[in-house]
Amino acid sequence: DAGVIQSPRHEVTEMGQEVTLRCKPISGHDYLFWYRQTMMRGLELLIYFNNNVPIDDSGMPEDRFSAKMPNASFSTLKIQPSEPRDSAVYFCASSPDGGGEGYTFGSGTRLTVV
Amino acid sequence: AQRVTQPEKLLSVFKGAPVELKCNYSYSGSPELFWYVQYSRQRLQLLLRHISRESIKGFTADLNKGETSFHLKKPFAQEEDSAMYYCARLNEKLTFGTGTRLTIIP
């Protein structure tokens, strides 16, 4: 298994542009999580899905952020419009059962909004 | 709210010296706790979990319910231990602390 796959690895965009981050979880994992990593706040959970259904999106900072999981093998995190303060590393993680086995993280997408 | 506190953002230790990375959690029942590690330019990965009571790469972590702590320890630091360490608690989802960047000084 190739693990959790995220794309792109790096994204540089101008303020106001739309940004879409992608994630392919491990096959068979029913849970998918989106985290944001910054120096000031560490790892923050943005949203998570169970069987493609969003369960908790209380960590989504603003309406500019949205996430979808149209099927078990794909999820997107979209920021529209992007702002410089959105610059961070965004991680996707998947888990077979919600945590008992621990999460498997992707390599992350480093987003820079200029 | 379930909280995980890592009081040290940065920690520098000489090679061969003991290491202790602190983690405290807010009390609530029987917590399930983890340590994750992120080496330079690598993905975040599970280091150890308290229910396994295992030692990974020489690291151990003991759950102290009285002090609500789950400190990560290693008796002799190695240069390859330099990394970002996150303590995490599971309660429907993993809640992470803010992390501690450990630097081992040669």
Backbone of each chain as ProteinMPNN parsed JSONL, in Angstrom:
{"seq_chain_A": "DAGVIQSPRHEVTEMGQEVTLRCKPISGHDYLFWYRQTMMRGLELLIYFNNNVPIDDSGMPEDRFSAKMPNASFSTLKIQPSEPRDSAVYFCASSPDGGGEGYTFGSGTRLTVV", "coords_chain_A": {"N_chain_A": [[0.855, -1.192, 0.0], [0.549, 2.218, -0.826], [0.223, 4.056, 1.109], [-1.17, 7.04, 2.634], [-1.986, 9.395, 0.278], [-1.17, 12.573, -0.782], [-1.809, 15.52, -2.682], [-1.214, 18.742, -4.171], [2.356, 18.543, -3.369], [3.547, 20.918, -2.781], [2.246, 24.21, -2.821], [1.914, 27.318, -4.202], [0.256, 30.29, -4.152], [-1.639, 33.16, -5.181], [-3.094, 35.653, -3.113], [-6.586, 35.517, -2.722], [-7.077, 33.692, -4.683], [-8.461, 30.492, -5.613], [-7.875, 27.462, -3.899], [-7.195, 24.039, -4.066], [-6.814, 21.135, -2.292], [-5.766, 17.748, -2.271], [-6.557, 14.348, -1.382], [-5.86, 10.929, -0.971], [-6.986, 8.284, 0.767], [-5.853, 5.419, 2.705], [-6.74, 2.322, 1.361], [-9.686, 0.82, 2.515], [-9.686, 2.074, 4.936], [-11.893, 3.647, 7.052], [-12.104, 6.143, 8.104], [-11.325, 9.563, 7.632], [-9.216, 12.331, 7.948], [-8.614, 15.836, 8.109], [-5.965, 17.937, 8.808], [-4.374, 20.933, 9.994], [-1.204, 22.385, 10.127], [0.673, 24.619, 11.954], [3.267, 26.839, 13.115], [2.559, 28.282, 15.361], [0.172, 27.16, 16.4], [0.395, 24.449, 16.266], [-0.825, 21.209, 15.487], [-3.964, 21.222, 14.149], [-7.207, 19.948, 14.094], [-9.257, 20.03, 11.33], [-11.515, 18.929, 9.989], [-13.371, 15.835, 9.952], [-14.173, 12.693, 8.398], [-16.416, 9.918, 8.308], [-16.882, 6.962, 6.723], [-17.271, 8.436, 4.357], [-18.94, 10.472, 5.145], [-19.243, 13.692, 6.516], [-18.347, 14.235, 9.841], [-17.517, 15.89, 11.947], [-17.022, 19.161, 11.699], [-16.167, 21.268, 13.123], [-13.723, 22.432, 13.427], [-13.111, 23.79, 11.149], [-11.992, 26.794, 9.959], [-13.287, 29.03, 8.71], [-16.011, 30.1, 6.549], [-14.768, 30.115, 4.166], [-13.412, 27.836, 3.891], [-13.879, 24.534, 2.747], [-14.766, 21.071, 2.618], [-14.838, 17.927, 0.968], [-15.92, 14.551, 0.419], [-16.309, 12.6, -1.949], [-16.212, 9.896, -2.531], [-14.984, 6.734, -1.236], [-12.288, 6.781, -1.709], [-11.208, 9.264, -2.077], [-10.698, 12.668, -1.256], [-11.237, 16.189, -0.896], [-9.951, 19.368, 0.061], [-10.901, 22.609, 0.107], [-10.073, 26.006, -0.371], [-11.431, 29.095, -0.623], [-12.028, 32.443, -1.016], [-8.419, 32.352, -0.978], [-6.178, 33.377, 1.675], [-3.303, 35.139, 3.011], [-2.9, 34.302, 5.685], [-3.684, 31.717, 5.655], [-1.592, 30.208, 5.017], [0.232, 27.335, 5.56], [1.0, 23.951, 6.591], [-0.88, 21.37, 5.331], [-2.326, 18.465, 6.413], [-3.473, 15.228, 5.586], [-5.058, 12.423, 6.993], [-5.686, 8.953, 7.575], [-7.679, 6.353, 9.052], [-8.383, 3.063, 10.192], [-10.392, 2.519, 12.035], [-11.079, 4.756, 13.434], [-9.208, 5.385, 15.338], [-8.137, 3.566, 17.224], [-6.073, 2.06, 16.183], [-4.303, 3.97, 15.614], [-3.41, 6.78, 13.588], [-2.694, 7.122, 10.087], [-0.643, 9.226, 8.399], [-0.529, 11.484, 5.592], [1.984, 12.948, 3.409], [1.641, 15.608, 3.441], [0.629, 18.933, 2.365], [2.281, 21.77, 1.537], [1.246, 24.917, 1.816], [1.472, 28.11, 0.483], [0.42, 31.326, 0.596], [0.528, 34.234, -1.115]], "CA_chain_A": [[0.0, 0.0, 0.0], [1.372, 3.421, -0.935], [-0.065, 4.946, 2.21], [-2.048, 8.167, 2.344], [-1.345, 10.183, -0.782], [-1.658, 13.94, -0.895], [-1.271, 16.34, -3.765], [0.213, 18.714, -4.498], [3.254, 18.605, -2.216], [3.725, 22.348, -2.516], [1.347, 25.067, -3.586], [2.083, 28.752, -3.979], [-0.833, 30.946, -4.857], [-1.85, 34.557, -4.818], [-4.251, 35.948, -2.287], [-7.825, 35.633, -3.47], [-7.252, 32.559, -5.587], [-8.997, 29.252, -5.057], [-6.876, 26.401, -3.715], [-7.784, 22.723, -3.807], [-5.876, 20.124, -1.82], [-6.353, 16.439, -2.527], [-6.099, 13.271, -0.501], [-6.319, 9.558, -1.213], [-6.693, 7.536, 1.999], [-5.512, 4.003, 2.563], [-7.909, 1.512, 1.029], [-10.228, 0.099, 3.662], [-9.789, 2.95, 6.098], [-13.215, 4.267, 7.025], [-12.038, 7.502, 8.643], [-10.382, 10.462, 6.978], [-9.065, 13.553, 8.743], [-7.81, 16.942, 7.582], [-5.322, 18.736, 9.852], [-3.536, 22.043, 9.577], [-0.045, 22.513, 11.017], [1.375, 25.904, 11.972], [4.211, 26.947, 14.225], [1.914, 28.859, 16.556], [-0.917, 26.357, 16.976], [0.645, 23.024, 16.128], [-1.738, 20.457, 14.625], [-5.375, 21.476, 14.448], [-8.133, 19.178, 13.278], [-10.209, 20.874, 10.613], [-12.742, 18.179, 9.731], [-13.142, 14.434, 9.664], [-15.235, 11.944, 7.749], [-16.565, 8.487, 8.559], [-17.62, 6.398, 5.585], [-17.518, 9.523, 3.401], [-19.868, 11.457, 5.701], [-18.574, 14.592, 7.464], [-18.828, 14.009, 11.194], [-17.215, 17.043, 12.792], [-16.314, 20.222, 10.954], [-16.069, 22.414, 14.028], [-12.401, 23.034, 13.326], [-12.986, 24.571, 9.922], [-11.881, 28.156, 10.48], [-14.242, 29.991, 8.17], [-16.768, 29.603, 5.402], [-13.887, 30.038, 2.997], [-12.913, 26.461, 3.857], [-14.872, 23.491, 2.561], [-14.175, 19.759, 2.352], [-15.757, 16.934, 0.438], [-15.421, 13.202, 0.236], [-17.33, 12.037, -2.851], [-16.169, 8.437, -2.455], [-14.093, 6.225, -0.185], [-10.879, 6.852, -2.067], [-10.81, 10.611, -2.487], [-11.24, 13.802, -0.513], [-10.651, 17.481, -1.219], [-10.086, 20.511, 0.961], [-10.854, 23.768, -0.767], [-10.056, 27.327, 0.254], [-11.855, 30.07, -1.623], [-10.712, 32.81, -1.545], [-7.303, 32.125, -0.055], [-5.571, 34.543, 2.312], [-1.946, 34.825, 3.49], [-2.917, 33.599, 6.961], [-3.965, 30.3, 5.421], [-0.314, 29.539, 4.752], [0.446, 26.294, 6.57], [1.07, 22.605, 6.007], [-2.151, 20.69, 5.513], [-2.16, 17.014, 6.422], [-4.595, 14.314, 5.548], [-4.76, 11.171, 7.682], [-6.799, 8.0, 7.577], [-7.654, 5.387, 10.151], [-9.356, 2.002, 9.907], [-11.508, 2.426, 12.972], [-11.257, 5.978, 14.207], [-8.13, 5.765, 16.226], [-7.527, 2.521, 18.026], [-4.838, 1.607, 15.544], [-3.489, 5.119, 15.267], [-3.661, 7.37, 12.292], [-1.627, 7.153, 9.092], [-0.65, 10.559, 7.796], [0.108, 11.743, 4.317], [3.193, 13.775, 3.455], [1.259, 16.998, 3.641], [0.733, 19.944, 1.312], [2.746, 23.052, 2.081], [0.554, 25.993, 1.109], [1.939, 29.477, 0.698], [-0.442, 32.309, -0.051], [1.29, 35.503, -1.138]], "C_chain_A": [[0.891, 1.242, 0.0], [1.135, 4.369, 0.217], [-1.051, 6.022, 1.803], [-1.326, 9.085, 1.36], [-1.996, 11.556, -0.862], [-1.032, 14.639, -2.089], [-1.931, 17.717, -3.744], [1.073, 18.698, -3.234], [3.472, 20.053, -1.788], [2.764, 23.127, -3.404], [1.624, 26.504, -3.196], [1.022, 29.448, -4.802], [-0.965, 32.378, -4.387], [-3.127, 34.703, -3.988], [-5.487, 36.128, -3.159], [-8.1, 34.471, -4.402], [-7.855, 31.372, -4.841], [-7.897, 28.196, -4.994], [-7.609, 25.098, -3.414], [-6.69, 21.733, -3.452], [-6.557, 18.764, -1.915], [-5.742, 15.364, -1.642], [-6.712, 11.944, -0.931], [-5.982, 8.746, 0.027], [-6.266, 6.104, 1.688], [-6.801, 3.209, 2.319], [-8.383, 0.726, 2.258], [-10.323, 0.916, 4.934], [-11.093, 3.739, 6.003], [-13.209, 5.725, 7.48], [-10.988, 8.308, 7.891], [-10.403, 11.798, 7.71], [-8.252, 14.57, 7.957], [-7.299, 17.76, 8.768], [-4.545, 19.873, 9.216], [-2.415, 22.201, 10.609], [0.583, 23.886, 10.858], [2.302, 25.937, 13.178], [3.503, 27.382, 15.5], [0.944, 27.9, 17.207], [-0.719, 24.858, 16.835], [-0.332, 22.388, 15.156], [-3.179, 20.683, 15.059], [-6.227, 20.621, 13.521], [-9.134, 20.117, 12.634], [-11.558, 20.175, 10.47], [-12.391, 16.706, 9.641], [-14.406, 13.762, 9.157], [-15.232, 10.503, 8.264], [-17.428, 7.927, 7.451], [-18.145, 7.49, 4.653], [-18.443, 10.608, 3.936], [-19.115, 12.374, 6.67], [-19.188, 14.457, 8.851], [-18.659, 15.255, 12.062], [-16.413, 18.047, 11.987], [-16.12, 21.46, 11.817], [-14.711, 23.106, 13.969], [-12.172, 23.832, 12.058], [-13.029, 26.047, 10.285], [-12.956, 29.121, 9.981], [-14.999, 29.359, 7.015], [-15.911, 29.507, 4.143], [-13.352, 28.609, 2.818], [-14.085, 25.505, 3.641], [-14.161, 22.181, 2.239], [-15.257, 18.811, 1.873], [-15.08, 15.579, 0.395], [-16.446, 12.461, -0.637], [-17.344, 10.516, -2.872], [-15.097, 8.015, -1.456], [-12.616, 6.408, -0.49], [-10.406, 8.257, -2.392], [-11.481, 11.673, -1.623], [-10.535, 15.074, -0.955], [-10.901, 18.464, -0.086], [-9.895, 21.751, 0.103], [-10.867, 25.045, 0.063], [-10.369, 28.345, -0.836], [-12.567, 31.235, -0.965], [-9.608, 32.592, -0.512], [-6.753, 33.45, 0.469], [-4.183, 34.157, 2.834], [-1.931, 34.041, 4.803], [-3.304, 32.129, 6.839], [-2.682, 29.514, 5.157], [0.012, 28.587, 5.904], [0.744, 24.995, 5.828], [-0.235, 21.903, 6.348], [-1.923, 19.184, 5.372], [-3.5, 16.318, 6.317], [-4.151, 13.046, 6.276], [-5.957, 10.249, 7.547], [-6.59, 6.975, 8.677], [-8.695, 4.314, 9.872], [-10.586, 2.053, 10.803], [-11.666, 3.658, 13.856], [-10.201, 6.249, 15.236], [-7.483, 4.666, 17.003], [-6.204, 2.031, 17.478], [-3.9, 2.764, 15.246], [-3.784, 5.602, 13.861], [-2.45, 7.19, 11.377], [-1.728, 8.475, 8.357], [-0.054, 10.546, 6.405], [1.319, 12.644, 4.505], [2.898, 15.255, 3.624], [1.379, 17.836, 2.372], [1.156, 21.242, 1.981], [2.15, 24.155, 1.229], [1.146, 27.338, 1.496], [1.041, 30.41, -0.092], [0.258, 33.663, 0.038], [0.389, 36.668, -1.538]], "O_chain_A": [[1.871, 1.307, 0.741], [1.794, 5.405, 0.295], [-1.689, 5.93, 0.755], [-0.19, 9.496, 1.597], [-3.214, 11.678, -0.993], [0.116, 14.385, -2.453], [-3.087, 17.841, -3.34], [0.542, 18.831, -2.132], [3.568, 20.364, -0.601], [2.504, 22.769, -4.553], [1.577, 26.866, -2.02], [0.905, 29.22, -6.006], [-0.464, 32.753, -3.327], [-4.095, 33.962, -4.158], [-5.447, 36.797, -4.191], [-9.229, 34.286, -4.858], [-7.769, 31.268, -3.618], [-7.095, 28.058, -5.918], [-8.533, 25.069, -2.601], [-5.754, 21.522, -4.223], [-7.758, 18.636, -1.675], [-4.591, 15.45, -1.216], [-7.906, 11.847, -1.214], [-4.804, 8.535, 0.317], [-6.321, 5.656, 0.543], [-7.811, 3.411, 2.993], [-7.599, 0.066, 2.939], [-10.964, 0.502, 5.899], [-11.359, 4.408, 5.004], [-14.179, 6.453, 7.271], [-9.912, 7.809, 7.56], [-11.464, 12.325, 8.046], [-7.322, 14.215, 7.233], [-8.071, 18.213, 9.613], [-4.117, 19.795, 8.064], [-2.658, 22.155, 11.815], [0.977, 24.273, 9.758], [2.146, 25.171, 14.129], [3.817, 26.901, 16.588], [0.884, 27.821, 18.434], [-1.58, 24.079, 17.243], [-0.636, 22.966, 14.112], [-3.56, 20.374, 16.188], [-5.996, 20.576, 12.313], [-9.784, 20.907, 13.318], [-12.604, 20.743, 10.785], [-11.263, 16.35, 9.299], [-15.528, 14.184, 9.436], [-14.187, 9.949, 8.607], [-18.565, 8.358, 7.256], [-19.298, 7.467, 4.224], [-18.704, 11.582, 3.23], [-18.417, 11.883, 7.557], [-20.405, 14.553, 9.012], [-19.559, 15.622, 12.817], [-15.259, 17.8, 11.638], [-15.933, 22.563, 11.304], [-14.573, 24.245, 14.416], [-11.139, 24.486, 11.915], [-14.012, 26.507, 10.866], [-13.472, 29.933, 10.749], [-14.688, 28.257, 6.563], [-16.311, 28.876, 3.164], [-12.901, 28.231, 1.736], [-15.14, 25.642, 4.261], [-13.077, 22.185, 1.654], [-16.411, 18.873, 2.297], [-13.856, 15.468, 0.342], [-17.335, 11.782, -0.124], [-18.365, 9.907, -3.194], [-14.391, 8.856, -0.9], [-11.776, 6.207, 0.387], [-9.312, 8.428, -2.929], [-12.667, 11.585, -1.304], [-9.368, 15.04, -1.345], [-11.908, 18.4, 0.619], [-8.862, 21.922, -0.545], [-11.577, 25.149, 1.063], [-9.661, 28.442, -1.839], [-13.639, 31.034, -0.394], [-9.857, 32.645, 0.692], [-6.842, 34.489, -0.186], [-3.918, 32.979, 3.073], [-1.05, 33.208, 5.015], [-3.255, 31.386, 7.82], [-2.705, 28.286, 5.084], [0.06, 28.988, 7.067], [0.74, 24.95, 4.598], [-0.641, 21.851, 7.509], [-1.406, 18.701, 4.365], [-4.507, 16.753, 6.874], [-2.99, 12.648, 6.18], [-7.095, 10.701, 7.421], [-5.477, 6.763, 9.16], [-9.776, 4.618, 9.368], [-11.683, 1.679, 10.389], [-12.313, 3.603, 14.902], [-10.28, 7.249, 15.949], [-6.335, 4.826, 17.419], [-5.318, 1.632, 18.234], [-2.822, 2.563, 14.687], [-4.355, 4.873, 13.05], [-1.315, 7.115, 11.847], [-2.76, 8.802, 7.771], [0.8, 9.722, 6.077], [1.637, 13.05, 5.623], [3.79, 16.053, 3.913], [2.117, 17.503, 1.445], [0.477, 21.748, 2.875], [2.504, 24.31, 0.061], [1.299, 27.657, 2.676], [0.922, 30.287, -1.311], [0.54, 34.165, 1.126], [0.849, 37.808, -1.611]]}, "seq_chain_B": "AQRVTQPEKLLSVFKGAPVELKCNYSYSGSPELFWYVQYSRQRLQLLLRHISRESIKGFTADLNKGETSFHLKKPFAQEEDSAMYYCARLNEKLTFGTGTRLTIIP", "coords_chain_B": {"N_chain_B": [[-13.618, 20.699, 27.263], [-11.382, 18.469, 25.615], [-8.066, 18.592, 26.393], [-4.636, 18.781, 25.449], [-1.52, 19.333, 26.641], [1.609, 20.553, 25.892], [4.222, 21.786, 27.364], [6.709, 22.744, 26.532], [8.029, 24.341, 23.785], [10.406, 24.196, 22.491], [13.265, 22.109, 22.864], [16.477, 21.395, 23.845], [19.036, 19.024, 23.951], [21.995, 17.416, 25.035], [23.817, 14.985, 23.196], [23.636, 11.679, 24.335], [22.696, 12.371, 26.803], [19.904, 12.231, 29.143], [16.491, 12.321, 27.998], [13.426, 14.059, 28.311], [10.244, 14.609, 27.348], [7.573, 16.609, 27.939], [4.108, 16.03, 28.651], [0.824, 16.821, 29.32], [-2.565, 16.105, 30.131], [-6.054, 16.92, 30.03], [-8.207, 15.913, 32.612], [-10.337, 13.14, 32.226], [-12.05, 10.44, 32.571], [-10.834, 7.349, 31.256], [-8.087, 7.873, 29.544], [-6.899, 7.556, 26.163], [-3.809, 7.566, 24.931], [-1.179, 8.901, 22.855], [2.07, 9.137, 21.306], [3.369, 10.971, 18.669], [5.726, 11.376, 16.005], [7.657, 13.566, 14.008], [10.021, 13.546, 11.715], [12.593, 15.48, 10.085], [11.399, 16.753, 7.074], [9.765, 14.559, 6.684], [6.79, 12.52, 6.923], [4.285, 12.753, 9.493], [4.355, 10.345, 12.05], [3.284, 7.481, 13.917], [4.671, 7.0, 17.085], [4.534, 5.767, 19.666], [2.031, 4.116, 21.714], [0.048, 4.348, 24.646], [-1.345, 2.122, 25.576], [-0.011, -0.032, 24.664], [2.289, -0.226, 26.036], [4.945, -0.214, 25.212], [8.391, -0.052, 24.056], [9.86, 2.061, 21.853], [12.401, 2.712, 19.617], [13.975, 3.201, 21.794], [12.509, 4.901, 23.328], [10.128, 5.491, 25.926], [6.907, 5.79, 27.473], [4.982, 6.608, 30.18], [1.793, 6.375, 31.547], [0.5, 8.525, 33.882], [-1.942, 8.722, 35.948], [-2.543, 10.104, 38.241], [-1.099, 12.464, 38.069], [-2.028, 13.267, 35.69], [-0.42, 12.923, 33.368], [1.744, 12.138, 30.585], [4.487, 11.66, 29.922], [7.247, 11.586, 27.663], [10.11, 9.6, 27.446], [13.648, 9.024, 27.267], [16.595, 7.334, 27.964], [19.197, 7.855, 26.94], [20.063, 10.196, 24.728], [20.114, 10.315, 21.145], [21.586, 11.508, 18.089], [19.894, 11.176, 15.914], [17.426, 11.409, 17.021], [16.516, 13.942, 16.886], [13.777, 15.888, 16.158], [10.279, 16.711, 15.584], [7.943, 16.389, 18.128], [4.812, 15.148, 18.987], [2.274, 14.978, 21.361], [-0.731, 13.183, 21.812], [-4.246, 12.801, 22.239], [-6.925, 10.506, 22.276], [-10.28, 10.882, 21.678], [-12.96, 10.178, 20.322], [-11.76, 11.516, 18.234], [-8.386, 12.349, 17.294], [-6.71, 14.553, 19.339], [-4.219, 16.877, 19.288], [-1.279, 18.024, 21.014], [0.621, 21.121, 21.046], [3.106, 20.512, 20.244], [6.627, 19.661, 20.532], [9.784, 20.717, 19.672], [12.528, 18.839, 19.406], [15.961, 19.02, 19.769], [18.996, 17.487, 19.325], [22.119, 17.925, 20.567], [25.286, 17.543, 19.218]], "CA_chain_B": [[-12.894, 20.295, 26.06], [-10.213, 17.639, 25.846], [-6.857, 19.356, 26.108], [-3.323, 18.163, 25.576], [-0.578, 20.435, 26.828], [3.043, 20.306, 25.829], [4.666, 23.11, 27.815], [7.963, 23.184, 25.904], [8.024, 24.383, 22.308], [11.749, 23.818, 22.058], [14.068, 21.435, 23.878], [17.792, 20.992, 23.351], [19.671, 18.073, 24.867], [23.247, 16.903, 24.503], [23.876, 13.567, 22.855], [24.001, 10.831, 25.459], [21.989, 12.813, 28.004], [18.5, 11.771, 29.161], [15.483, 13.183, 27.38], [12.054, 13.955, 28.791], [9.317, 15.524, 26.695], [6.413, 16.632, 28.841], [2.751, 16.057, 28.106], [-0.254, 16.725, 30.307], [-3.874, 16.067, 29.505], [-7.165, 17.267, 30.923], [-8.736, 14.669, 33.154], [-11.673, 12.705, 31.818], [-12.153, 9.001, 32.396], [-9.625, 6.601, 30.914], [-7.633, 8.418, 28.274], [-6.057, 6.777, 25.266], [-2.79, 8.561, 24.592], [-0.203, 8.53, 21.845], [3.124, 10.05, 20.896], [3.689, 10.958, 17.249], [7.001, 12.036, 15.719], [7.836, 14.037, 12.627], [11.413, 13.845, 11.388], [12.724, 16.532, 9.079], [10.95, 16.445, 5.71], [9.031, 13.299, 6.63], [5.421, 12.607, 7.405], [4.015, 12.45, 10.897], [4.15, 8.905, 12.222], [3.059, 7.03, 15.282], [5.858, 6.525, 17.797], [4.055, 4.735, 20.576], [0.721, 4.333, 22.331], [0.212, 3.963, 26.047], [-1.933, 0.827, 25.889], [0.915, -1.083, 24.262], [3.376, -0.241, 27.023], [6.107, -0.672, 24.444], [9.52, 0.859, 23.913], [10.175, 2.221, 20.444], [13.621, 3.507, 19.425], [14.501, 3.53, 23.114], [11.575, 5.786, 24.02], [9.013, 4.946, 26.678], [6.017, 6.806, 28.034], [4.12, 6.015, 31.196], [0.614, 7.156, 31.892], [0.378, 8.801, 35.308], [-3.283, 9.276, 36.089], [-2.561, 11.052, 39.362], [-0.591, 13.748, 37.589], [-2.565, 13.436, 34.314], [0.73, 13.157, 32.493], [2.168, 11.056, 29.688], [5.779, 12.18, 29.47], [8.056, 10.704, 26.806], [11.449, 9.569, 28.017], [14.693, 8.182, 26.689], [17.735, 7.509, 28.877], [20.404, 8.376, 26.281], [19.654, 10.802, 23.463], [20.929, 10.116, 19.953], [21.411, 12.62, 17.149], [18.746, 10.919, 15.039], [16.181, 11.7, 17.735], [16.086, 15.317, 16.594], [12.508, 15.831, 15.425], [9.135, 17.346, 16.231], [7.196, 15.366, 18.837], [3.462, 15.545, 19.354], [1.475, 14.141, 22.233], [-2.104, 13.216, 21.318], [-5.245, 12.072, 23.019], [-8.036, 10.054, 21.464], [-11.643, 10.944, 22.201], [-13.639, 10.222, 19.021], [-10.775, 11.968, 17.257], [-7.112, 12.646, 17.937], [-6.407, 15.947, 19.639], [-2.781, 16.978, 19.457], [-0.665, 19.161, 21.66], [1.24, 22.045, 20.1], [4.356, 19.93, 19.793], [7.933, 20.075, 21.068], [10.889, 20.451, 18.747], [13.7, 18.326, 20.134], [17.241, 19.103, 19.061], [20.078, 16.794, 20.028], [23.383, 18.619, 20.312], [26.35, 16.52, 19.13]], "C_chain_B": [[-11.668, 19.464, 26.44], [-8.98, 18.43, 25.453], [-5.617, 18.511, 26.293], [-2.315, 19.303, 25.61], [0.851, 19.936, 26.76], [3.709, 21.637, 26.158], [5.92, 23.639, 27.113], [7.818, 23.174, 24.395], [9.351, 23.875, 21.762], [12.484, 23.133, 23.21], [15.369, 20.995, 23.231], [18.481, 20.147, 24.407], [20.974, 17.604, 24.228], [23.128, 15.407, 24.22], [24.345, 12.766, 24.062], [23.306, 11.2, 26.76], [20.554, 12.27, 27.981], [17.566, 12.821, 28.566], [14.155, 12.962, 28.063], [11.225, 15.033, 28.106], [8.01, 15.456, 27.48], [5.086, 16.709, 28.089], [1.775, 15.914, 29.256], [-1.591, 16.78, 29.579], [-4.931, 16.45, 30.531], [-7.843, 15.984, 31.346], [-10.134, 14.382, 32.626], [-11.648, 11.214, 31.582], [-10.82, 8.324, 32.134], [-9.122, 7.06, 29.55], [-6.857, 7.394, 27.452], [-5.07, 7.759, 24.65], [-1.74, 8.003, 23.656], [0.919, 9.572, 21.808], [3.373, 9.843, 19.404], [4.995, 11.736, 17.05], [7.041, 12.43, 14.25], [9.29, 14.404, 12.436], [11.448, 14.84, 10.239], [12.317, 16.024, 7.705], [10.27, 15.077, 5.589], [7.624, 13.49, 7.182], [5.341, 12.28, 8.894], [3.744, 10.954, 11.041], [4.011, 8.553, 13.692], [4.358, 6.531, 15.89], [5.453, 5.435, 18.784], [2.702, 5.122, 21.159], [0.76, 3.759, 23.744], [-0.332, 2.568, 26.312], [-0.987, -0.312, 25.525], [2.046, -1.259, 25.263], [4.675, -0.738, 26.372], [7.222, 0.365, 24.489], [9.882, 0.885, 22.436], [11.372, 3.158, 20.318], [14.182, 3.983, 20.765], [13.613, 4.445, 23.927], [10.518, 4.984, 24.765], [8.155, 6.104, 27.172], [5.063, 6.112, 28.987], [2.975, 6.961, 31.507], [0.553, 7.292, 33.408], [-0.96, 9.494, 35.526], [-3.349, 10.3, 37.21], [-2.112, 12.443, 38.934], [-1.148, 14.116, 36.222], [-1.44, 13.769, 33.349], [1.049, 11.911, 31.674], [3.497, 11.494, 29.073], [6.542, 11.123, 28.681], [9.509, 10.762, 27.282], [12.378, 8.663, 27.227], [15.952, 8.4, 27.519], [18.962, 8.143, 28.223], [20.03, 8.895, 24.894], [20.649, 10.503, 22.348], [20.623, 11.226, 18.952], [20.178, 12.422, 16.267], [17.405, 11.116, 15.743], [15.69, 13.129, 17.499], [14.856, 15.284, 15.702], [11.477, 16.667, 16.174], [8.313, 16.231, 16.862], [5.851, 15.922, 19.273], [2.845, 14.497, 20.28], [0.022, 14.264, 21.763], [-3.004, 12.365, 22.183], [-6.408, 11.718, 22.113], [-9.339, 10.159, 22.244], [-12.548, 11.193, 21.005], [-12.687, 10.659, 17.915], [-9.491, 12.274, 18.02], [-6.958, 14.152, 18.114], [-4.936, 16.032, 19.988], [-2.409, 18.166, 20.338], [0.01, 20.027, 20.606], [2.615, 21.578, 19.644], [5.584, 20.49, 20.495], [8.997, 19.721, 20.041], [12.119, 20.07, 19.567], [14.925, 18.407, 19.242], [18.309, 18.436, 19.912], [21.389, 17.443, 19.601], [24.521, 17.602, 20.307], [27.429, 16.704, 20.208]], "O_chain_B": [[-11.01, 19.723, 27.448], [-8.861, 18.884, 24.316], [-5.551, 17.648, 27.168], [-2.274, 20.136, 24.705], [1.244, 19.018, 27.479], [3.754, 22.527, 25.31], [6.163, 24.846, 27.102], [7.522, 22.142, 23.794], [9.411, 23.219, 20.722], [12.347, 23.519, 24.371], [15.371, 20.313, 22.207], [18.513, 20.495, 25.587], [21.041, 17.419, 23.013], [22.429, 14.675, 24.92], [25.319, 13.124, 24.724], [23.327, 10.425, 27.717], [20.049, 11.893, 26.924], [17.819, 14.025, 28.624], [13.785, 11.827, 28.364], [11.481, 16.226, 28.272], [7.426, 14.388, 27.657], [4.967, 17.357, 27.05], [1.887, 14.997, 30.07], [-1.721, 17.427, 28.54], [-4.726, 16.32, 31.738], [-8.033, 15.075, 30.539], [-10.996, 15.26, 32.585], [-11.264, 10.764, 30.503], [-9.802, 8.686, 32.723], [-9.674, 6.675, 28.52], [-6.238, 6.481, 27.998], [-5.464, 8.677, 23.931], [-1.447, 6.807, 23.656], [0.744, 10.719, 22.219], [3.562, 8.722, 18.933], [5.321, 12.635, 17.825], [6.532, 11.727, 13.377], [9.75, 15.437, 12.924], [10.467, 15.019, 9.517], [12.816, 15.004, 7.23], [10.212, 14.507, 4.499], [7.321, 14.495, 7.824], [6.214, 11.622, 9.46], [2.997, 10.369, 10.256], [4.541, 9.227, 14.575], [5.067, 5.73, 15.281], [5.97, 4.319, 18.738], [2.284, 6.279, 21.106], [1.451, 2.77, 23.989], [0.176, 1.881, 27.199], [-1.14, -1.43, 26.017], [2.679, -2.313, 25.326], [5.392, -1.571, 26.928], [7.018, 1.505, 24.905], [10.174, -0.153, 21.842], [11.357, 4.267, 20.852], [14.794, 5.048, 20.846], [13.915, 4.742, 25.083], [10.07, 3.936, 24.3], [8.614, 7.241, 27.275], [4.413, 5.132, 28.623], [3.157, 8.163, 31.7], [0.555, 6.294, 34.13], [-1.091, 10.699, 35.316], [-4.123, 11.255, 37.139], [-2.66, 13.456, 39.369], [-0.789, 15.149, 35.656], [-1.496, 14.756, 32.614], [0.673, 10.793, 32.028], [3.607, 11.673, 27.86], [6.489, 9.932, 28.989], [10.061, 11.842, 27.493], [11.959, 7.683, 26.61], [16.338, 9.545, 27.755], [19.691, 8.889, 28.876], [19.718, 8.113, 23.995], [21.858, 10.446, 22.57], [19.539, 11.809, 18.967], [19.499, 13.387, 15.917], [16.356, 10.997, 15.111], [14.569, 13.474, 17.875], [14.891, 14.714, 14.611], [11.748, 17.243, 17.228], [8.015, 15.234, 16.205], [5.758, 17.008, 19.845], [2.892, 13.296, 20.011], [-0.403, 15.346, 21.357], [-2.593, 11.364, 22.77], [-6.83, 12.523, 21.284], [-9.478, 9.597, 23.33], [-12.867, 12.346, 20.715], [-12.81, 10.206, 16.777], [-9.507, 12.438, 19.24], [-7.064, 14.92, 17.157], [-4.463, 15.334, 20.885], [-3.121, 19.169, 20.398], [-0.023, 19.71, 19.417], [3.218, 22.183, 18.757], [5.589, 21.62, 20.982], [9.1, 18.577, 19.599], [12.667, 20.88, 20.315], [14.923, 17.925, 18.11], [18.498, 18.784, 21.077], [21.715, 17.496, 18.415], [24.704, 16.875, 21.283], [28.384, 15.93, 20.265]]}, "name": "protein", "num_of_chains": 2, "seq": "DAGVIQSPRHEVTEMGQEVTLRCKPISGHDYLFWYRQTMMRGLELLIYFNNNVPIDDSGMPEDRFSAKMPNASFSTLKIQPSEPRDSAVYFCASSPDGGGEGYTFGSGTRLTVVAQRVTQPEKLLSVFKGAPVELKCNYSYSGSPELFWYVQYSRQRLQLLLRHISRESIKGFTADLNKGETSFHLKKPFAQEEDSAMYYCARLNEKLTFGTGTRLTIIP"}
